[in-house]
Amino acid sequence: LHSAGVILRIETGTFILLCYDGLVRPAPVKDVHRRIDQRRVSALDSTRCPVRPTDAVRVVAGEMSGKTAVVEHLFRDTLFCRAHDVLENNGLFVVKASAVQTLGGEQRRAEILARASALSTSAPAADTPD
């Protein structure tokens, strides 16, 4: 079984996982291999702003539309989010990064655009006579 997921609970000899496809599956302890490093991962939301773990997001499309949540983990373009008003799976649910909008995204987007324009090499302006 090659998939990524978040451990929901531990039972005798088995982990109960919320997989990246949104399904809850049991997995024997021997089949769980390693933890993915979350320090430098990010994805792009529906407004092309980066989303990282611990960011607050609002779901804008899909089954959980309208929910506000915190990103717990990322796997490629899949977010594992926790919302206090979701009762199943300890509040965890899976959503694609393109179906969320980062809260506070306009400020972050402005910072990214400012950094990009500062780093880009612009052609010198042509001299215009007065």
N, CA, C and O atoms as CSV, one atom per row, in Angstrom:
chain,resi,resn,atom,element,x,y,z
A,1,LEU,N,N,0.855,-1.179,0.000
A,1,LEU,CA,C,0.000,0.000,0.000
A,1,LEU,C,C,0.897,1.238,0.000
A,1,LEU,O,O,1.569,1.519,0.993
A,2,HIS,N,N,0.910,1.972,-1.100
A,2,HIS,CA,C,1.717,3.185,-1.208
A,2,HIS,C,C,0.788,4.388,-1.215
A,2,HIS,O,O,0.215,4.744,-2.245
A,3,SER,N,N,0.651,5.001,-0.060
A,3,SER,CA,C,-0.172,6.200,0.032
A,3,SER,C,C,0.295,7.035,1.212
A,3,SER,O,O,1.091,6.585,2.036
A,4,ALA,N,N,-0.204,8.232,1.277
A,4,ALA,CA,C,0.131,9.119,2.389
A,4,ALA,C,C,-1.132,9.386,3.174
A,4,ALA,O,O,-2.235,9.381,2.628
A,5,GLY,N,N,-0.956,9.619,4.458
A,5,GLY,CA,C,-2.112,9.893,5.285
A,5,GLY,C,C,-1.708,10.371,6.653
A,5,GLY,O,O,-0.523,10.481,6.967
A,6,VAL,N,N,-2.713,10.657,7.473
A,6,VAL,CA,C,-2.529,11.125,8.830
A,6,VAL,C,C,-3.104,10.068,9.762
A,6,VAL,O,O,-4.191,9.544,9.521
A,7,ILE,N,N,-2.373,9.759,10.823
A,7,ILE,CA,C,-2.844,8.772,11.785
A,7,ILE,C,C,-3.950,9.398,12.629
A,7,ILE,O,O,-3.741,10.414,13.292
A,8,LEU,N,N,-5.125,8.780,12.596
A,8,LEU,CA,C,-6.253,9.254,13.392
A,8,LEU,C,C,-6.234,8.652,14.791
A,8,LEU,O,O,-6.443,9.350,15.784
A,9,ARG,N,N,-5.983,7.352,14.854
A,9,ARG,CA,C,-5.909,6.681,16.152
A,9,ARG,C,C,-5.087,5.412,16.012
A,9,ARG,O,O,-4.837,4.925,14.910
A,10,ILE,N,N,-4.676,4.892,17.157
A,10,ILE,CA,C,-3.860,3.682,17.198
A,10,ILE,C,C,-4.654,2.603,17.920
A,10,ILE,O,O,-5.128,2.798,19.039
A,11,GLU,N,N,-4.785,1.476,17.263
A,11,GLU,CA,C,-5.404,0.313,17.875
A,11,GLU,C,C,-4.341,-0.769,17.984
A,11,GLU,O,O,-3.217,-0.572,17.521
A,12,THR,N,N,-4.663,-1.882,18.574
A,12,THR,CA,C,-3.690,-2.943,18.792
A,12,THR,C,C,-3.117,-3.421,17.456
A,12,THR,O,O,-3.816,-4.059,16.670
A,13,GLY,N,N,-1.847,-3.110,17.206
A,13,GLY,CA,C,-1.153,-3.554,15.998
A,13,GLY,C,C,-1.583,-2.868,14.727
A,13,GLY,O,O,-1.142,-3.259,13.647
A,14,THR,N,N,-2.435,-1.850,14.813
A,14,THR,CA,C,-2.972,-1.210,13.613
A,14,THR,C,C,-3.094,0.299,13.828
A,14,THR,O,O,-3.482,0.762,14.900
A,15,PHE,N,N,-2.751,1.052,12.778
A,15,PHE,CA,C,-3.018,2.484,12.738
A,15,PHE,C,C,-4.278,2.701,11.909
A,15,PHE,O,O,-4.469,2.036,10.891
A,16,ILE,N,N,-5.124,3.604,12.325
A,16,ILE,CA,C,-6.271,4.012,11.517
A,16,ILE,C,C,-5.865,5.323,10.859
A,16,ILE,O,O,-5.624,6.318,11.543
A,17,LEU,N,N,-5.787,5.325,9.516
A,17,LEU,CA,C,-5.268,6.457,8.752
A,17,LEU,C,C,-6.366,7.171,7.984
A,17,LEU,O,O,-7.279,6.534,7.459
A,18,LEU,N,N,-6.277,8.488,7.919
A,18,LEU,CA,C,-7.054,9.286,6.977
A,18,LEU,C,C,-6.131,9.499,5.785
A,18,LEU,O,O,-5.164,10.255,5.874
A,19,CYS,N,N,-6.423,8.842,4.678
A,19,CYS,CA,C,-5.540,8.875,3.508
A,19,CYS,C,C,-5.786,10.121,2.668
A,19,CYS,O,O,-6.792,10.811,2.837
A,20,TYR,N,N,-4.851,10.401,1.755
A,20,TYR,CA,C,-4.924,11.611,0.945
A,20,TYR,C,C,-6.121,11.635,0.006
A,20,TYR,O,O,-6.472,12.693,-0.516
A,21,ASP,N,N,-6.758,10.480,-0.217
A,21,ASP,CA,C,-7.952,10.446,-1.054
A,21,ASP,C,C,-9.235,10.628,-0.239
A,21,ASP,O,O,-10.337,10.556,-0.784
A,22,GLY,N,N,-9.086,10.869,1.086
A,22,GLY,CA,C,-10.226,11.138,1.939
A,22,GLY,C,C,-10.836,9.920,2.606
A,22,GLY,O,O,-11.773,10.054,3.393
A,23,LEU,N,N,-10.323,8.732,2.307
A,23,LEU,CA,C,-10.847,7.500,2.897
A,23,LEU,C,C,-10.121,7.167,4.191
A,23,LEU,O,O,-8.933,7.455,4.336
A,24,VAL,N,N,-10.833,6.564,5.124
A,24,VAL,CA,C,-10.251,6.108,6.385
A,24,VAL,C,C,-9.948,4.622,6.233
A,24,VAL,O,O,-10.833,3.823,5.926
A,25,ARG,N,N,-8.676,4.261,6.452
A,25,ARG,CA,C,-8.239,2.875,6.254
A,25,ARG,C,C,-7.411,2.403,7.431
A,25,ARG,O,O,-6.660,3.183,8.016
A,26,PRO,N,N,-7.540,1.132,7.785
A,26,PRO,CA,C,-6.610,0.556,8.767
A,26,PRO,C,C,-5.311,0.173,8.066
A,26,PRO,O,O,-5.328,-0.245,6.908
A,27,ALA,N,N,-4.207,0.312,8.750
A,27,ALA,CA,C,-2.906,-0.083,8.199
A,27,ALA,C,C,-2.106,-0.752,9.313
A,27,ALA,O,O,-1.990,-0.204,10.409
A,28,PRO,N,N,-1.554,-1.932,9.038
A,28,PRO,CA,C,-0.709,-2.573,10.048
A,28,PRO,C,C,0.499,-1.703,10.369
A,28,PRO,O,O,0.986,-0.967,9.511
A,29,VAL,N,N,0.973,-1.787,11.586
A,29,VAL,CA,C,2.104,-0.969,12.025
A,29,VAL,C,C,3.314,-1.188,11.126
A,29,VAL,O,O,4.047,-0.239,10.847
A,30,LYS,N,N,3.538,-2.400,10.671
A,30,LYS,CA,C,4.716,-2.699,9.836
A,30,LYS,C,C,4.649,-2.032,8.466
A,30,LYS,O,O,5.677,-1.892,7.804
A,31,ASP,N,N,3.453,-1.616,8.025
A,31,ASP,CA,C,3.319,-0.978,6.716
A,31,ASP,C,C,3.532,0.535,6.749
A,31,ASP,O,O,3.676,1.160,5.698
A,32,VAL,N,N,3.553,1.124,7.931
A,32,VAL,CA,C,3.774,2.569,8.043
A,32,VAL,C,C,5.279,2.795,8.122
A,32,VAL,O,O,5.950,2.294,9.024
A,33,HIS,N,N,5.802,3.566,7.151
A,33,HIS,CA,C,7.251,3.660,6.996
A,33,HIS,C,C,7.887,4.887,7.616
A,33,HIS,O,O,8.772,4.757,8.462
A,34,ARG,N,N,7.463,6.070,7.220
A,34,ARG,CA,C,8.169,7.256,7.689
A,34,ARG,C,C,7.246,8.460,7.693
A,34,ARG,O,O,6.160,8.466,7.113
A,35,ARG,N,N,7.737,9.470,8.373
A,35,ARG,CA,C,7.029,10.743,8.432
A,35,ARG,C,C,7.608,11.657,7.351
A,35,ARG,O,O,8.815,11.653,7.110
A,36,ILE,N,N,6.754,12.430,6.710
A,36,ILE,CA,C,7.203,13.351,5.666
A,36,ILE,C,C,7.624,14.661,6.314
A,36,ILE,O,O,6.925,15.182,7.184
A,37,ASP,N,N,8.759,15.190,5.893
A,37,ASP,CA,C,9.266,16.463,6.412
A,37,ASP,C,C,8.345,17.589,5.947
A,37,ASP,O,O,8.127,17.750,4.746
A,38,GLN,N,N,7.804,18.367,6.879
A,38,GLN,CA,C,6.828,19.412,6.579
A,38,GLN,C,C,7.421,20.816,6.592
A,38,GLN,O,O,6.683,21.791,6.448
A,39,ARG,N,N,8.725,20.941,6.758
A,39,ARG,CA,C,9.297,22.276,6.942
A,39,ARG,C,C,9.256,23.140,5.694
A,39,ARG,O,O,8.998,24.340,5.785
A,40,ARG,N,N,9.503,22.560,4.540
A,40,ARG,CA,C,9.607,23.381,3.327
A,40,ARG,C,C,8.534,23.056,2.292
A,40,ARG,O,O,8.738,23.307,1.105
A,41,VAL,N,N,7.414,22.515,2.706
A,41,VAL,CA,C,6.375,22.174,1.751
A,41,VAL,C,C,5.378,23.315,1.638
A,41,VAL,O,O,5.107,24.020,2.611
A,42,SER,N,N,4.839,23.487,0.448
A,42,SER,CA,C,3.774,24.458,0.241
A,42,SER,C,C,3.007,24.063,-1.008
A,42,SER,O,O,3.488,23.279,-1.826
A,43,ALA,N,N,1.830,24.605,-1.142
A,43,ALA,CA,C,0.979,24.398,-2.314
A,43,ALA,C,C,0.351,25.747,-2.641
A,43,ALA,O,O,0.489,26.698,-1.872
A,44,LEU,N,N,-0.337,25.835,-3.775
A,44,LEU,CA,C,-0.978,27.088,-4.169
A,44,LEU,C,C,-2.485,26.961,-4.036
A,44,LEU,O,O,-3.078,25.973,-4.469
A,45,ASP,N,N,-3.101,27.977,-3.430
A,45,ASP,CA,C,-4.550,27.946,-3.244
A,45,ASP,C,C,-5.265,28.438,-4.503
A,45,ASP,O,O,-4.637,28.600,-5.550
A,46,SER,N,N,-6.566,28.673,-4.405
A,46,SER,CA,C,-7.356,29.065,-5.567
A,46,SER,C,C,-6.978,30.445,-6.107
A,46,SER,O,O,-7.259,30.747,-7.267
A,47,THR,N,N,-6.350,31.279,-5.290
A,47,THR,CA,C,-5.912,32.601,-5.746
A,47,THR,C,C,-4.407,32.636,-6.013
A,47,THR,O,O,-3.819,33.712,-6.131
A,48,ARG,N,N,-3.789,31.466,-6.106
A,48,ARG,CA,C,-2.363,31.289,-6.404
A,48,ARG,C,C,-1.458,31.819,-5.295
A,48,ARG,O,O,-0.308,32.172,-5.556
A,49,CYS,N,N,-1.956,31.880,-4.071
A,49,CYS,CA,C,-1.142,32.234,-2.915
A,49,CYS,C,C,-0.623,30.949,-2.286
A,49,CYS,O,O,-1.325,29.937,-2.301
A,50,PRO,N,N,0.581,30.961,-1.737
A,50,PRO,CA,C,1.105,29.742,-1.122
A,50,PRO,C,C,0.360,29.389,0.167
A,50,PRO,O,O,-0.034,30.262,0.941
A,51,VAL,N,N,0.182,28.096,0.370
A,51,VAL,CA,C,-0.440,27.569,1.581
A,51,VAL,C,C,0.592,26.682,2.257
A,51,VAL,O,O,1.199,25.827,1.611
A,52,ARG,N,N,0.794,26.882,3.560
A,52,ARG,CA,C,1.745,26.097,4.327
A,52,ARG,C,C,1.054,25.528,5.565
A,52,ARG,O,O,-0.027,25.984,5.937
A,53,PRO,N,N,1.669,24.539,6.199
A,53,PRO,CA,C,1.093,24.047,7.452
A,53,PRO,C,C,0.955,25.188,8.460
A,53,PRO,O,O,1.797,26.085,8.504
A,54,THR,N,N,-0.067,25.156,9.241
A,54,THR,CA,C,-0.481,26.136,10.263
A,54,THR,C,C,-1.195,27.353,9.679
A,54,THR,O,O,-1.595,28.231,10.443
A,55,ASP,N,N,-1.373,27.444,8.360
A,55,ASP,CA,C,-2.124,28.556,7.771
A,55,ASP,C,C,-3.620,28.342,7.975
A,55,ASP,O,O,-4.100,27.208,7.966
A,56,ALA,N,N,-4.343,29.425,8.156
A,56,ALA,CA,C,-5.803,29.373,8.225
A,56,ALA,C,C,-6.349,29.508,6.808
A,56,ALA,O,O,-5.910,30.369,6.046
A,57,VAL,N,N,-7.310,28.651,6.460
A,57,VAL,CA,C,-7.886,28.658,5.118
A,57,VAL,C,C,-9.405,28.586,5.207
A,57,VAL,O,O,-9.969,28.151,6.212
A,58,ARG,N,N,-10.049,29.021,4.132
A,58,ARG,CA,C,-11.495,28.862,3.983
A,58,ARG,C,C,-11.721,28.006,2.746
A,58,ARG,O,O,-11.175,28.287,1.679
A,59,VAL,N,N,-12.525,26.964,2.891
A,59,VAL,CA,C,-12.835,26.070,1.773
A,59,VAL,C,C,-13.866,26.766,0.900
A,59,VAL,O,O,-14.920,27.177,1.385
A,60,VAL,N,N,-13.560,26.901,-0.401
A,60,VAL,CA,C,-14.444,27.623,-1.313
A,60,VAL,C,C,-15.131,26.707,-2.313
A,60,VAL,O,O,-16.007,27.156,-3.052
A,61,ALA,N,N,-14.755,25.434,-2.355
A,61,ALA,CA,C,-15.377,24.498,-3.297
A,61,ALA,C,C,-15.401,23.107,-2.683
A,61,ALA,O,O,-14.550,22.755,-1.866
A,62,GLY,N,N,-16.383,22.332,-3.089
A,62,GLY,CA,C,-16.440,20.943,-2.655
A,62,GLY,C,C,-17.375,20.714,-1.481
A,62,GLY,O,O,-18.167,21.580,-1.111
A,63,GLU,N,N,-17.262,19.531,-0.912
A,63,GLU,CA,C,-18.155,19.077,0.147
A,63,GLU,C,C,-18.076,19.939,1.408
A,63,GLU,O,O,-19.089,20.146,2.075
A,64,MET,N,N,-16.904,20.434,1.734
A,64,MET,CA,C,-16.714,21.231,2.952
A,64,MET,C,C,-16.756,22.729,2.686
A,64,MET,O,O,-16.235,23.512,3.481
A,65,SER,N,N,-17.360,23.133,1.596
A,65,SER,CA,C,-17.409,24.540,1.211
A,65,SER,C,C,-17.980,25.401,2.342
A,65,SER,O,O,-18.996,25.061,2.947
A,66,GLY,N,N,-17.307,26.516,2.613
A,66,GLY,CA,C,-17.727,27.435,3.653
A,66,GLY,C,C,-17.050,27.211,4.992
A,66,GLY,O,O,-17.141,28.064,5.876
A,67,LYS,N,N,-16.371,26.081,5.164
A,67,LYS,CA,C,-15.692,25.791,6.431
A,67,LYS,C,C,-14.397,26.580,6.518
A,67,LYS,O,O,-13.715,26.796,5.516
A,68,THR,N,N,-14.067,27.007,7.730
A,68,THR,CA,C,-12.778,27.633,8.010
A,68,THR,C,C,-11.966,26.634,8.814
A,68,THR,O,O,-12.470,26.042,9.769
A,69,ALA,N,N,-10.712,26.447,8.430
A,69,ALA,CA,C,-9.893,25.411,9.064
A,69,ALA,C,C,-8.437,25.838,9.106
A,69,ALA,O,O,-8.047,26.846,8.517
A,70,VAL,N,N,-7.645,25.048,9.814
A,70,VAL,CA,C,-6.202,25.247,9.895
A,70,VAL,C,C,-5.534,24.070,9.192
A,70,VAL,O,O,-5.917,22.919,9.402
A,71,VAL,N,N,-4.547,24.355,8.367
A,71,VAL,CA,C,-3.824,23.302,7.658
A,71,VAL,C,C,-2.901,22.591,8.645
A,71,VAL,O,O,-2.022,23.211,9.244
A,72,GLU,N,N,-3.106,21.304,8.805
A,72,GLU,CA,C,-2.268,20.498,9.698
A,72,GLU,C,C,-1.079,19.910,8.943
A,72,GLU,O,O,0.051,19.956,9.429
A,73,HIS,N,N,-1.335,19.352,7.743
A,73,HIS,CA,C,-0.292,18.695,6.953
A,73,HIS,C,C,-0.562,18.923,5.475
A,73,HIS,O,O,-1.688,19.210,5.069
A,74,LEU,N,N,0.493,18.791,4.678
A,74,LEU,CA,C,0.405,18.885,3.222
A,74,LEU,C,C,1.011,17.639,2.602
A,74,LEU,O,O,2.018,17.119,3.084
A,75,PHE,N,N,0.396,17.166,1.536
A,75,PHE,CA,C,0.992,16.121,0.710
A,75,PHE,C,C,0.715,16.500,-0.729
A,75,PHE,O,O,-0.419,16.400,-1.198
A,76,ARG,N,N,1.750,16.936,-1.433
A,76,ARG,CA,C,1.644,17.455,-2.792
A,76,ARG,C,C,0.609,18.569,-2.848
A,76,ARG,O,O,0.829,19.624,-2.253
A,77,ASP,N,N,-0.524,18.375,-3.546
A,77,ASP,CA,C,-1.542,19.426,-3.592
A,77,ASP,C,C,-2.750,19.093,-2.720
A,77,ASP,O,O,-3.833,19.646,-2.911
A,78,THR,N,N,-2.557,18.193,-1.771
A,78,THR,CA,C,-3.627,17.782,-0.865
A,78,THR,C,C,-3.369,18.336,0.524
A,78,THR,O,O,-2.267,18.205,1.056
A,79,LEU,N,N,-4.388,18.957,1.112
A,79,LEU,CA,C,-4.274,19.534,2.446
A,79,LEU,C,C,-5.055,18.678,3.435
A,79,LEU,O,O,-6.176,18.254,3.155
A,80,PHE,N,N,-4.457,18.431,4.582
A,80,PHE,CA,C,-5.153,17.813,5.699
A,80,PHE,C,C,-5.460,18.952,6.658
A,80,PHE,O,O,-4.555,19.509,7.279
A,81,CYS,N,N,-6.745,19.298,6.780
A,81,CYS,CA,C,-7.162,20.456,7.556
A,81,CYS,C,C,-7.939,20.030,8.789
A,81,CYS,O,O,-8.572,18.974,8.805
A,82,ARG,N,N,-7.884,20.863,9.821
A,82,ARG,CA,C,-8.644,20.606,11.047
A,82,ARG,C,C,-9.597,21.773,11.276
A,82,ARG,O,O,-9.195,22.936,11.318
A,83,ALA,N,N,-10.877,21.423,11.422
A,83,ALA,CA,C,-11.918,22.404,11.731
A,83,ALA,C,C,-12.611,21.979,13.015
A,83,ALA,O,O,-12.890,20.796,13.214
A,84,HIS,N,N,-12.886,22.935,13.881
A,84,HIS,CA,C,-13.495,22.628,15.170
A,84,HIS,C,C,-14.950,22.194,15.039
A,84,HIS,O,O,-15.467,21.498,15.914
A,85,ASP,N,N,-15.616,22.593,13.961
A,85,ASP,CA,C,-17.023,22.241,13.814
A,85,ASP,C,C,-17.258,20.957,13.013
A,85,ASP,O,O,-18.407,20.603,12.746
A,86,VAL,N,N,-16.197,20.262,12.628
A,86,VAL,CA,C,-16.322,18.968,11.956
A,86,VAL,C,C,-16.169,17.881,13.013
A,86,VAL,O,O,-15.169,17.844,13.729
A,87,LEU,N,N,-17.148,17.009,13.110
A,87,LEU,CA,C,-17.144,16.012,14.177
A,87,LEU,C,C,-16.433,14.714,13.803
A,87,LEU,O,O,-15.803,14.097,14.663
A,88,GLU,N,N,-16.515,14.288,12.555
A,88,GLU,CA,C,-15.887,13.024,12.188
A,88,GLU,C,C,-14.375,13.169,12.029
A,88,GLU,O,O,-13.877,14.243,11.692
A,89,ASN,N,N,-13.666,12.097,12.271
A,89,ASN,CA,C,-12.207,12.016,12.122
A,89,ASN,C,C,-11.459,13.042,12.973
A,89,ASN,O,O,-10.448,13.595,12.541
A,90,ASN,N,N,-11.953,13.292,14.169
A,90,ASN,CA,C,-11.317,14.236,15.093
A,90,ASN,C,C,-11.187,15.637,14.502
A,90,ASN,O,O,-10.272,16.379,14.859
A,91,GLY,N,N,-12.087,15.997,13.613
A,91,GLY,CA,C,-12.064,17.323,13.004
A,91,GLY,C,C,-11.199,17.427,11.766
A,91,GLY,O,O,-11.128,18.493,11.155
A,92,LEU,N,N,-10.535,16.337,11.379
A,92,LEU,CA,C,-9.667,16.359,10.195
A,92,LEU,C,C,-10.463,16.030,8.941
A,92,LEU,O,O,-11.339,15.166,8.953
A,93,PHE,N,N,-10.145,16.732,7.863
A,93,PHE,CA,C,-10.706,16.403,6.561
A,93,PHE,C,C,-9.674,16.719,5.493
A,93,PHE,O,O,-8.713,17.450,5.731
A,94,VAL,N,N,-9.890,16.155,4.312
A,94,VAL,CA,C,-8.958,16.285,3.196
A,94,VAL,C,C,-9.588,17.172,2.141
A,94,VAL,O,O,-10.767,17.024,1.819
A,95,VAL,N,N,-8.799,18.098,1.602
A,95,VAL,CA,C,-9.278,18.981,0.545
A,95,VAL,C,C,-8.098,19.319,-0.370
A,95,VAL,O,O,-6.954,19.391,0.077
A,96,LYS,N,N,-8.391,19.521,-1.639
A,96,LYS,CA,C,-7.358,19.937,-2.585
A,96,LYS,C,C,-6.994,21.395,-2.348
A,96,LYS,O,O,-7.843,22.196,-1.957
A,97,ALA,N,N,-5.749,21.733,-2.583
A,97,ALA,CA,C,-5.282,23.103,-2.357
A,97,ALA,C,C,-6.014,24.099,-3.248
A,97,ALA,O,O,-6.219,25.245,-2.848
A,98,SER,N,N,-6.411,23.684,-4.446
A,98,SER,CA,C,-7.110,24.595,-5.354
A,98,SER,C,C,-8.540,24.878,-4.914
A,98,SER,O,O,-9.206,25.728,-5.507
A,99,ALA,N,N,-9.029,24.184,-3.884
A,99,ALA,CA,C,-10.395,24.390,-3.394
A,99,ALA,C,C,-10.433,25.242,-2.142
A,99,ALA,O,O,-11.489,25.367,-1.522
A,100,VAL,N,N,-9.304,25.837,-1.748
A,100,VAL,CA,C,-9.272,26.672,-0.551
A,100,VAL,C,C,-8.750,28.061,-0.894
A,100,VAL,O,O,-8.150,28.281,-1.947
A,101,GLN,N,N,-8.993,28.977,0.012
A,101,GLN,CA,C,-8.450,30.328,-0.102
A,101,GLN,C,C,-7.790,30.651,1.230
A,101,GLN,O,O,-8.406,30.513,2.286
A,102,THR,N,N,-6.545,31.078,1.177
A,102,THR,CA,C,-5.814,31.418,2.384
A,102,THR,C,C,-6.404,32.671,3.001
A,102,THR,O,O,-6.606,33.670,2.311
A,103,LEU,N,N,-6.680,32.627,4.289
A,103,LEU,CA,C,-7.183,33.809,4.975
A,103,LEU,C,C,-6.023,34.769,5.177
A,103,LEU,O,O,-4.940,34.360,5.594
A,104,GLY,N,N,-6.245,36.030,4.886
A,104,GLY,CA,C,-5.158,37.001,4.923
A,104,GLY,C,C,-4.325,36.931,3.660
A,104,GLY,O,O,-3.198,37.423,3.625
A,105,GLY,N,N,-4.871,36.326,2.632
A,105,GLY,CA,C,-4.134,36.089,1.397
A,105,GLY,C,C,-3.795,37.331,0.605
A,105,GLY,O,O,-2.779,37.360,-0.089
A,106,GLU,N,N,-4.624,38.362,0.691
A,106,GLU,CA,C,-4.350,39.572,-0.086
A,106,GLU,C,C,-3.050,40.230,0.373
A,106,GLU,O,O,-2.253,40.684,-0.448
A,107,GLN,N,N,-2.842,40.280,1.678
A,107,GLN,CA,C,-1.613,40.874,2.201
A,107,GLN,C,C,-0.414,40.024,1.798
A,107,GLN,O,O,0.613,40.551,1.371
A,108,ARG,N,N,-0.548,38.714,1.935
A,108,ARG,CA,C,0.544,37.822,1.548
A,108,ARG,C,C,0.814,37.927,0.055
A,108,ARG,O,O,1.970,37.950,-0.367
A,109,ARG,N,N,-0.248,37.992,-0.749
A,109,ARG,CA,C,-0.083,38.101,-2.193
A,109,ARG,C,C,0.648,39.396,-2.552
A,109,ARG,O,O,1.506,39.394,-3.434
A,110,ALA,N,N,0.315,40.502,-1.877
A,110,ALA,CA,C,0.987,41.779,-2.131
A,110,ALA,C,C,2.471,41.690,-1.770
A,110,ALA,O,O,3.320,42.227,-2.481
A,111,GLU,N,N,2.779,41.008,-0.659
A,111,GLU,CA,C,4.186,40.838,-0.272
A,111,GLU,C,C,4.943,40.024,-1.307
A,111,GLU,O,O,6.079,40.357,-1.644
A,112,ILE,N,N,4.335,38.966,-1.813
A,112,ILE,CA,C,4.991,38.111,-2.808
A,112,ILE,C,C,5.213,38.870,-4.098
A,112,ILE,O,O,6.287,38.782,-4.693
A,113,LEU,N,N,4.210,39.616,-4.541
A,113,LEU,CA,C,4.352,40.402,-5.768
A,113,LEU,C,C,5.418,41.482,-5.605
A,113,LEU,O,O,6.178,41.741,-6.539
A,114,ALA,N,N,5.487,42.116,-4.437
A,114,ALA,CA,C,6.503,43.138,-4.200
A,114,ALA,C,C,7.894,42.532,-4.232
A,114,ALA,O,O,8.818,43.109,-4.804
A,115,ARG,N,N,8.041,41.349,-3.606
A,115,ARG,CA,C,9.340,40.668,-3.637
A,115,ARG,C,C,9.725,40.272,-5.052
A,115,ARG,O,O,10.879,40.420,-5.452
A,116,ALA,N,N,8.757,39.769,-5.810
A,116,ALA,CA,C,9.035,39.334,-7.186
A,116,ALA,C,C,9.426,40.516,-8.065
A,116,ALA,O,O,10.336,40.411,-8.887
A,117,SER,N,N,8.734,41.643,-7.889
A,117,SER,CA,C,9.078,42.801,-8.717
A,117,SER,C,C,10.418,43.394,-8.310
A,117,SER,O,O,11.126,43.950,-9.149
A,118,ALA,N,N,10.776,43.284,-7.041
A,118,ALA,CA,C,12.073,43.788,-6.592
A,118,ALA,C,C,13.209,42.915,-7.114
A,118,ALA,O,O,14.303,43.408,-7.390
A,119,LEU,N,N,12.947,41.619,-7.248
A,119,LEU,CA,C,13.985,40.702,-7.714
A,119,LEU,C,C,14.127,40.671,-9.225
A,119,LEU,O,O,15.197,40.357,-9.748
A,120,SER,N,N,13.050,40.994,-9.924
A,120,SER,CA,C,13.105,40.925,-11.387
A,120,SER,C,C,13.981,42.056,-11.923
A,120,SER,O,O,14.040,43.152,-11.364
A,121,THR,N,N,14.630,41.756,-12.987
A,121,THR,CA,C,15.474,42.785,-13.606
A,121,THR,C,C,14.632,43.517,-14.636
A,121,THR,O,O,14.183,42.932,-15.622
A,122,SER,N,N,14.429,44.775,-14.400
A,122,SER,CA,C,13.627,45.564,-15.334
A,122,SER,C,C,14.574,46.322,-16.257
A,122,SER,O,O,15.688,46.688,-15.883
A,123,ALA,N,N,14.095,46.540,-17.457
A,123,ALA,CA,C,14.890,47.282,-18.451
A,123,ALA,C,C,14.928,48.749,-18.021
A,123,ALA,O,O,13.946,49.260,-17.483
A,124,PRO,N,N,16.046,49.425,-18.250
A,124,PRO,CA,C,16.111,50.842,-17.902
A,124,PRO,C,C,15.107,51.659,-18.718
A,124,PRO,O,O,14.873,51.384,-19.895
A,125,ALA,N,N,14.534,52.641,-18.086
A,125,ALA,CA,C,13.544,53.484,-18.764
A,125,ALA,C,C,14.229,54.349,-19.805
A,125,ALA,O,O,15.348,54.822,-19.604
A,126,ALA,N,N,13.547,54.546,-20.911
A,126,ALA,CA,C,14.101,55.379,-21.986
A,126,ALA,C,C,14.002,56.846,-21.582
A,126,ALA,O,O,13.040,57.267,-20.939
A,127,ASP,N,N,15.002,57.604,-21.967
A,127,ASP,CA,C,14.975,59.039,-21.656
A,127,ASP,C,C,13.945,59.730,-22.553
A,127,ASP,O,O,13.936,59.549,-23.770
A,128,THR,N,N,13.092,60.513,-21.930
A,128,THR,CA,C,12.090,61.257,-22.696
A,128,THR,C,C,12.384,62.742,-22.557
A,128,THR,O,O,12.684,63.213,-21.460
A,129,PRO,N,N,12.304,63.469,-23.630
A,129,PRO,CA,C,12.563,64.912,-23.549
A,129,PRO,C,C,11.420,65.610,-22.806
A,129,PRO,O,O,10.259,65.215,-22.916
A,130,ASP,N,N,11.766,66.636,-22.062
A,130,ASP,CA,C,10.769,67.398,-21.310
A,130,ASP,C,C,10.058,68.368,-22.193
A,130,ASP,O,O,9.182,69.098,-21.729
